[in-house]
């Protein structure tokens, strides 16, 4: 699991360098343990409210799999998915989600709420949290600390 979370962290680093909220995501096909999609947040760059890492990775994975059902996939993301991304994960029928750090304000896989086991759309999925938690937390904290420091200097 850590191997794939490191790949998600690499995506988060790319986002950070581009002044995006540093969240990264990879999707792995379970049958061959291969990464089939990578993405990072692009909301500011694209001026698109739904350009979250998970949404972008799901779109790429669907193209690779040539299907909207991603049952044979695991999604790795550095931060607990928001309600929109948790809904996309549910709709894509992803079998498992692994995330690094929790989001108690807007996370929907255990932080603020949890839709993973409510049998919505006749689908449940497994959730594993806390993988490389400190590294995932640090990249977010350093990003927002930097933003706050820039604001206070103005």
C-alpha positions in Angstrom: 0.0 0.0 0.0 2.8 2.4 0.8 4.3 2.0 -2.6 1.1 3.4 -4.3 0.6 6.1 -1.7 4.2 7.3 -2.4 3.0 7.6 -6.1 0.0 9.6 -4.9 2.3 11.9 -2.9 4.4 12.5 -6.0 1.2 13.7 -7.7 0.5 16.0 -4.7 4.0 17.4 -5.0 3.3 18.3 -8.6 0.1 20.1 -7.5 2.0 22.0 -4.9 4.7 23.2 -7.4 1.8 24.4 -9.5 0.2 26.3 -6.6 -2.7 23.9 -6.4 -4.0 22.3 -3.2 -1.5 19.4 -2.9 -3.7 16.3 -3.2 -2.6 13.4 -5.4 -4.4 10.3 -6.5 -3.5 7.0 -8.3 -5.8 4.2 -9.3 -4.4 0.6 -9.4 -5.9 -2.3 -11.3 -6.0 -5.1 -8.7 -5.7 -8.0 -11.2 -2.1 -7.0 -12.2 -1.2 -4.4 -9.5 -0.6 -1.8 -12.1 -1.2 1.9 -11.9 -3.7 2.8 -14.6 -4.3 6.5 -13.7 -2.6 9.3 -11.9 -3.9 12.8 -11.2 -3.6 15.8 -8.9 -5.8 18.7 -8.1 -6.3 21.2 -11.0 -9.1 23.4 -9.8 -7.3 26.7 -10.0 -5.4 25.9 -13.2 -8.6 24.7 -15.1 -10.9 27.1 -13.3 -13.1 24.0 -12.7 -14.8 23.3 -9.4 -14.8 19.5 -10.0 -11.2 19.2 -11.1 -10.3 17.2 -8.0 -7.5 14.6 -8.1 -10.0 11.7 -7.6 -12.4 12.9 -10.3 -9.6 13.3 -12.8 -8.0 9.9 -12.0 -11.4 8.2 -12.2 -12.0 9.7 -15.7 -8.6 8.4 -16.8 -9.1 5.0 -15.3 -12.5 4.6 -17.1 -10.8 5.3 -20.4 -8.1 2.7 -19.7 -10.6 0.1 -18.5 -13.1 1.0 -21.3 -15.8 0.9 -18.7 -17.4 3.1 -16.1 -17.2 0.3 -13.5 -13.9 0.1 -11.7 -14.7 -2.8 -9.4 -11.3 -4.3 -9.9 -9.5 -1.1 -8.8 -8.1 0.5 -5.7 -8.0 4.3 -5.4 -5.1 5.8 -3.4 -5.4 9.4 -2.4 -3.4 11.6 0.0 -6.4 13.1 1.7 -9.8 11.7 2.6 -12.2 12.3 -0.3 -14.8 15.1 -0.1 -18.6 14.4 -0.6 -18.3 14.9 -4.4 -15.3 12.6 -4.8 -16.8 10.0 -2.4 -19.9 10.0 -4.6 -17.8 9.6 -7.8 -16.0 6.7 -6.1 -19.3 5.1 -5.3 -20.7 5.6 -8.8 -17.6 4.2 -10.4 -18.0 1.1 -8.2 -14.4 1.3 -7.0 -13.7 -1.7 -4.7 -11.3 -0.1 -2.2 -10.1 3.3 -1.2 -6.8 4.0 0.6 -6.2 7.5 1.9 -3.4 9.1 3.9 -4.8 11.8 6.2 -8.4 12.4 7.5 -10.5 15.4 6.8 -12.7 16.0 9.8 -14.4 19.0 8.1 -15.4 17.6 4.8 -14.2 14.0 4.5 -16.9 11.5 3.6 -15.1 8.2 4.3 -14.9 8.5 8.0 -14.0 12.1 8.9 -17.1 14.2 8.8 -19.4 11.3 7.6 -18.9 7.9 5.9 -20.8 6.7 2.8 -18.6 3.7 2.2 -20.8 1.2 4.0 -24.3 2.5 3.5 -25.1 0.3 0.5 -25.9 3.3 -1.7 -26.5 2.3 -5.3 -26.2 -1.3 -4.1 -22.4 -0.8 -3.6 -20.1 -0.9 -0.6 -16.4 -0.5 -0.7 -13.5 -1.0 1.7 -11.6 1.9 3.2 -8.1 1.9 4.6 -6.9 5.1 6.2 -3.7 6.4 7.7 -1.3 5.2 5.1 1.7 7.5 5.2 -0.5 9.8 7.2 2.3 12.1 8.5 3.7 12.7 5.0 0.2 13.4 3.6 -0.6 15.7 6.4 2.7 17.6 6.2 2.4 18.4 2.5 -1.0 20.0 3.1 0.1 21.8 6.3 3.2 23.3 4.6 1.1 24.4 1.6 -1.4 26.3 3.7 1.3 27.6 6.1 3.0 29.1 3.1 -0.3 30.7 1.9 -1.0 32.2 5.3 2.6 33.6 5.5 2.2 35.2 2.1 -1.1 36.7 3.2 0.3 38.1 6.5 3.2 39.8 4.7 0.8 41.7 2.4 
